Amino acid sequence: MPSAWREDYGPESTRRPIARLRYVKARREGSLYWRDRHSKFHVYDQTPPTPSIRDLLEEVEADPISIFWG
C-alpha cells in the first residue's frame, strides 16, 4: 500500500491519475497525455505517437521534464 503524502492525514493514501494513454485503432498507435493541476489531460508532445505502449510507459517512468512525477 502506498504511504500517505502527509503524516497528519494518517495512514490513508491519495490516488490521482498522472498520465493517460490513448490508442487509436485506425492508426494503430498510442499517444501519451499528462494531467494538469485541474485534472485536465493534455497531449504530451515530447514523444510522438507510437505503436509501442511500452515506449509510452517508459517515458512516464523516466519523466525527463518532470511533468508526471514532479
Order of alpha helices (4+ residues) and beta strands (2+ residues): beta-beta-beta-alpha
